[in-house]
Amino acid sequence: MRLRSAFAAVLGAALLIAANPVSASAASGQFRYDYVTTEGYEATGFLNNPPSDQCLDLPGVGQDNPEPGHSPKNRTDAWATVFTGLNCQGDSFTLRPQTGGGTERLKVRSVIFS
């Protein structure tokens, strides 16, 4: 009797998990950008397989760095919208999947993928 109820519980849990799949949406590929560190060195930042539909502040160009990033390159399979401010605020520009990019004049601090 115990084996039968344990089997029913396991089967019920498996059916619930199968009925509610977790969405693990992410852009495949790499997003790159250049920036100047607070010490004055040229650096390249990147995000590998970033999550979709989530605003991401770019590492290295946050509040502690007065200089924004520049020259973004979208090598992911999703559209990337870059913003001049943190928290996806300010002016924005959309970069197409795989080949989208901007020049040194395009300043960035945050991005969202869709």
Legacy VTK file of the C-alpha trace (Angstrom):
# vtk DataFile Version 3.0
C-alpha trace
ASCII
DATASET POLYDATA
POINTS 114 float
0.000 0.000 0.000
2.799 2.428 0.844
4.558 1.702 -2.444
1.386 2.437 -4.365
0.827 5.847 -2.680
4.505 6.783 -3.090
4.309 5.900 -6.778
1.155 8.006 -7.155
2.856 10.975 -5.450
5.910 10.754 -7.713
3.728 10.408 -10.806
1.611 13.400 -9.761
4.695 15.556 -9.175
6.119 14.577 -12.569
2.870 15.534 -14.274
2.824 18.925 -12.536
6.381 19.662 -13.616
5.621 18.641 -17.198
2.487 20.796 -17.253
4.339 23.945 -16.101
7.646 24.138 -17.959
10.032 26.784 -16.707
10.938 29.346 -19.321
14.722 29.707 -19.475
14.835 32.283 -22.226
18.290 33.565 -23.032
20.039 35.062 -25.999
22.681 32.716 -27.393
25.996 34.289 -28.234
28.083 37.189 -27.010
27.503 40.917 -26.565
30.698 43.015 -26.497
31.524 46.663 -25.778
34.632 48.738 -25.159
35.245 51.131 -22.286
37.931 52.989 -20.355
38.492 51.771 -16.799
38.560 54.158 -13.847
42.361 53.730 -13.935
42.445 54.939 -17.561
43.030 51.613 -19.345
41.181 50.473 -22.478
39.103 47.368 -21.780
36.514 45.164 -23.461
33.461 43.962 -21.595
31.229 41.118 -22.674
28.075 39.221 -21.757
27.865 35.543 -22.726
24.393 34.091 -23.355
22.624 36.969 -21.567
19.069 36.542 -20.254
16.213 37.900 -22.366
13.664 40.517 -21.290
15.811 41.658 -18.367
17.611 45.003 -18.126
21.338 44.488 -17.577
23.685 47.229 -16.393
26.996 46.687 -18.160
29.919 45.729 -15.900
32.692 48.327 -15.752
30.576 51.317 -16.781
28.311 51.690 -13.753
27.973 54.557 -11.294
31.608 54.237 -10.183
32.877 54.981 -13.719
32.101 58.428 -15.155
32.843 57.170 -18.690
30.180 55.106 -20.491
30.963 52.140 -22.697
31.079 52.483 -26.476
31.289 50.501 -29.728
28.772 47.767 -28.806
28.657 44.620 -30.927
25.683 42.267 -30.764
26.770 38.738 -31.671
23.753 37.089 -30.042
20.703 35.622 -31.765
18.392 38.247 -30.193
17.726 41.949 -30.770
19.660 44.123 -28.290
18.490 47.569 -27.238
21.305 49.597 -25.669
20.740 52.609 -23.420
22.864 55.635 -22.534
21.911 55.371 -18.849
21.808 52.728 -16.157
18.635 50.668 -15.592
17.692 50.966 -19.282
17.110 54.706 -18.972
18.025 57.480 -21.384
18.394 57.404 -25.142
18.289 54.000 -26.790
19.427 52.320 -29.979
18.529 48.841 -31.254
21.157 46.439 -32.602
20.122 43.554 -34.861
21.059 39.953 -34.045
24.480 38.553 -35.064
25.790 41.568 -37.001
24.520 44.646 -35.135
27.102 47.101 -33.945
27.841 50.700 -33.202
30.794 53.011 -33.486
32.757 54.731 -30.744
30.144 57.503 -30.841
27.417 55.156 -29.516
27.648 55.404 -25.712
26.157 52.601 -23.594
25.582 51.750 -19.923
22.798 49.142 -20.062
21.139 46.690 -22.469
18.052 44.522 -22.819
17.656 41.549 -25.179
14.399 40.527 -26.842
LINES 1 115
114 0 1 2 3 4 5 6 7 8 9 10 11 12 13 14 15 16 17 18 19 20 21 22 23 24 25 26 27 28 29 30 31 32 33 34 35 36 37 38 39 40 41 42 43 44 45 46 47 48 49 50 51 52 53 54 55 56 57 58 59 60 61 62 63 64 65 66 67 68 69 70 71 72 73 74 75 76 77 78 79 80 81 82 83 84 85 86 87 88 89 90 91 92 93 94 95 96 97 98 99 100 101 102 103 104 105 106 107 108 109 110 111 112 113
